[in-house]
Amino acid sequence: MTIKCVLFDLDGTLLDTSYDFAYALKLTCEDYGQPVLHYQDIRSTVSKGGLAMTQLAFPEIEGDALEERRQKFLAHYLDNINNHTQIFPGLQAGIQALADKNIPWGIVTNKPTHLTDELLKNYSFVTMPKTIICGDTLKVRKPNPAPMLLAAQQCGIKPEECLYIGDHPRDIEAGINAKMKTGAAMYGFLPEEATEKDWPADYFFHTPYEVSQFIKSL
């Protein structure tokens, strides 16, 4: 089946945001006298969202106290959102190939709009995404198919002619729910034990370079 549009998850698929998340969580741990976590443990949790990262650092805390720490963590992240974040090395060629082939591309993320906008304002891609759907764009988020369908609509492409690439089972589920082709970014923020058998994806990309090579083959 012809792929006429490529959609990316943001954290762990298009951009490596793990270092800035890890730094924000380090500051939060220091605020509360909590031991700082290992980077690799944080990296494998990033795609699960801010609450999961906060719970990782404060496993014994819940309720309002946990929410207080989550808000502190997000504030630190906003203040340090672009210190070390970068597009995954190797993906630039894929974005260039999309431009060369005049194939629209976009972003569908569960990241809130204010964080997404603050992050992306510092990036200039060869061609800018035709659509950016965030976690609060609609009343529902991935794995609900509605954000995916809206992205396809804004790109002017039928959902079944879109490829969605993400690094979390929720991403693959969302793509499948929207009748899209799906690609698992196995280089993303996955637990070390994650394997292809855990993902019902159509394609598996073990490096960003493989994503770019695939796009060049379209």
N, C-alpha and C positions, 0 to 999 in steps of 0.2 A: 504494500500500500504506500502511496506517495505521501511523504511528509512535507508539508508546505509551511509549517510554523514550528518553532522551537520555544518552549517555555521552560524557565528555570526556577527552582527553589532558590532562595537567596543565601541564607547561612549554611555553609557546608557544601554548597553545590556551585554557586557562582562566585561567592566571596568567602575567603577564609577570615572569619571574624573571631576565631577562637582565642587569639592572644589578647584582644581587648576585653572579651568576656572574662577571661581568666584574671586579668588585672583588676577588673571591677569587683570580681568576687574576692580577690585577695584583700582589697581595701575594705570590703564589707566584713570579712572575717576579722580583720584588725580592729575595726570599729567595735566589735563585740568580744574581743579577746579570744577569738576562736582560732584553732590551728589552721594554717593555710594549706589548701589542698594541692595535690600534685596536678600539674598541667594536664597530663594525659587523662586523668579521671574527669576533669572538667570538659576537655575536648569531646569526649564520647557522650557527653550529656547535653551539649549546646543545642542540638536540634530538637531536644525535648522541651525547650522553652525556659523562661526565666524562673518560673516556679520550681521546676525540677532542679535547676542549678542551685537555687536557694535551699531547697530541701537537702541537696547533696552536702552542702556546707553546714546545715543546721538540722541534722536528722532527728533530734529530740524535741524540736520546737514545732508548734502547730498553732492554728487559729490566728488571732490578731498579732501575736508576737512574730509569727512567721511572715505575715503580710507586711509588717513593719520592716523586716529585714529584706524582703523582696523589693519593696519600694526604695530602700536605701541602695540596694544592689543596682536597680535600674537607673537611679540617679547617678551613681558612679559610672555606670556604663555610658549614659548619655554624655557625661563630661569627658569621657575617654574613648568615644565611639570610633575614632579614626586615627588612633595613634599607630597601629600596626596592621590594620585590616588591608587586604589587597585581593585583587582578582586572583583566583588560583592560577599559578604559572602553567602555561600551556593552553589556557582557554582563550587568550587573546586571538590566537589564530582561528579559533572557531567563530568568534564574533566577526572577525574580518571575513571569513568565508560566508557567513550569513549576509554580510553587506555585499559581497561580490556576486552572490546568487540572488540578491534582492528578496531574501526570505525574511519575513517579519519575525521578531522574537520579543519575548516579554518575561516578566517576573511574577510569580504567584507565591506569596509568602504569608506565613501566619504572624510575622513581625508587625507590630502596630505601625500606623502611618507615620507618626511623628518621628519614630526611630528610623524607619526606612528612608524618609525624606532627608533626615539629618545625615544619614550614612551616604546616600547616593549623590548628594549635592557635590561631593568632592570627586566624583568619578566622571570621566568623559570617555565614553565608549566610541568605537568607530562609527557605529550607528546606535542611536539611543533606543531603548526598549519602547515598543509600540504600546505596551500596556504594562502597568504595575498595579497588581491587586494585592492589598495588604490584609492583615488579619481582622481589621475593623472596617474594611471597605463595605462589606455586607454584614448582615446579622449572623451569618454562619461562616465557618472557616473550614479549611481542609480537615478531615477527608471528605466533607460535603462537596459535591461536584459543582455547586453554584459558582464559587470563585473561578474555577477552571473554565466553566462555560462562558462566564463574562469575559475572561481573558481572550478566549477564542473569538468571541463576538467582536471585541474591540480590535482584534487583529484582522478581522474580516475573513477568517478561515473556519471551515467546518471542524468541530471537535475531533472527529475521527481522522482528520488530516494533520493533527497536532501531535508533537512529541513533548511529554513532560518529564523533566529530569529532576530527581530529588534524592536526598540522602537519608530519608526516614520512611519506614513502612507506611506511615500516614500519607506521604507523597504519592507512593505507588497506588495506594487505595483510592486516593482522590482522582488520579489520572484514569484508573480503571472505571471508577464511578461515572466519569465524564465521557467514557468511550474513547479515550485517547490512547495512543501508544505511550509506553512508559519506559524510562531508563533509570536504573539504579546507579547513583553516584557512589560507588564503593570506596572512593577516596575521601569521602566526607566524614562527618562527625559520628562515626559508627562505633559501637562496642567492638573490641578486638576480636571477639568470638563470632561476629556476624559473618555469614557466608551467603552465597548466591541462593542456596536452597531455602533461605528465610524470606526470599523476595519473589513475588509472582510477576516480576517485570519482564518486558519484552527484550530489553537490552541491558547489558551490564558494562559499566565503564569503571575500570580499576585505576585509571589516572585521568586527569583533565586532558592530557594529550589525546587519549582515545576518544574523548568527546569531540575534540576538534577534527580528528581524522574521520570520524563518522559524519560530521557535518559536511566536510569536504566531499564525501562520497555521495551526498544527496543529489 
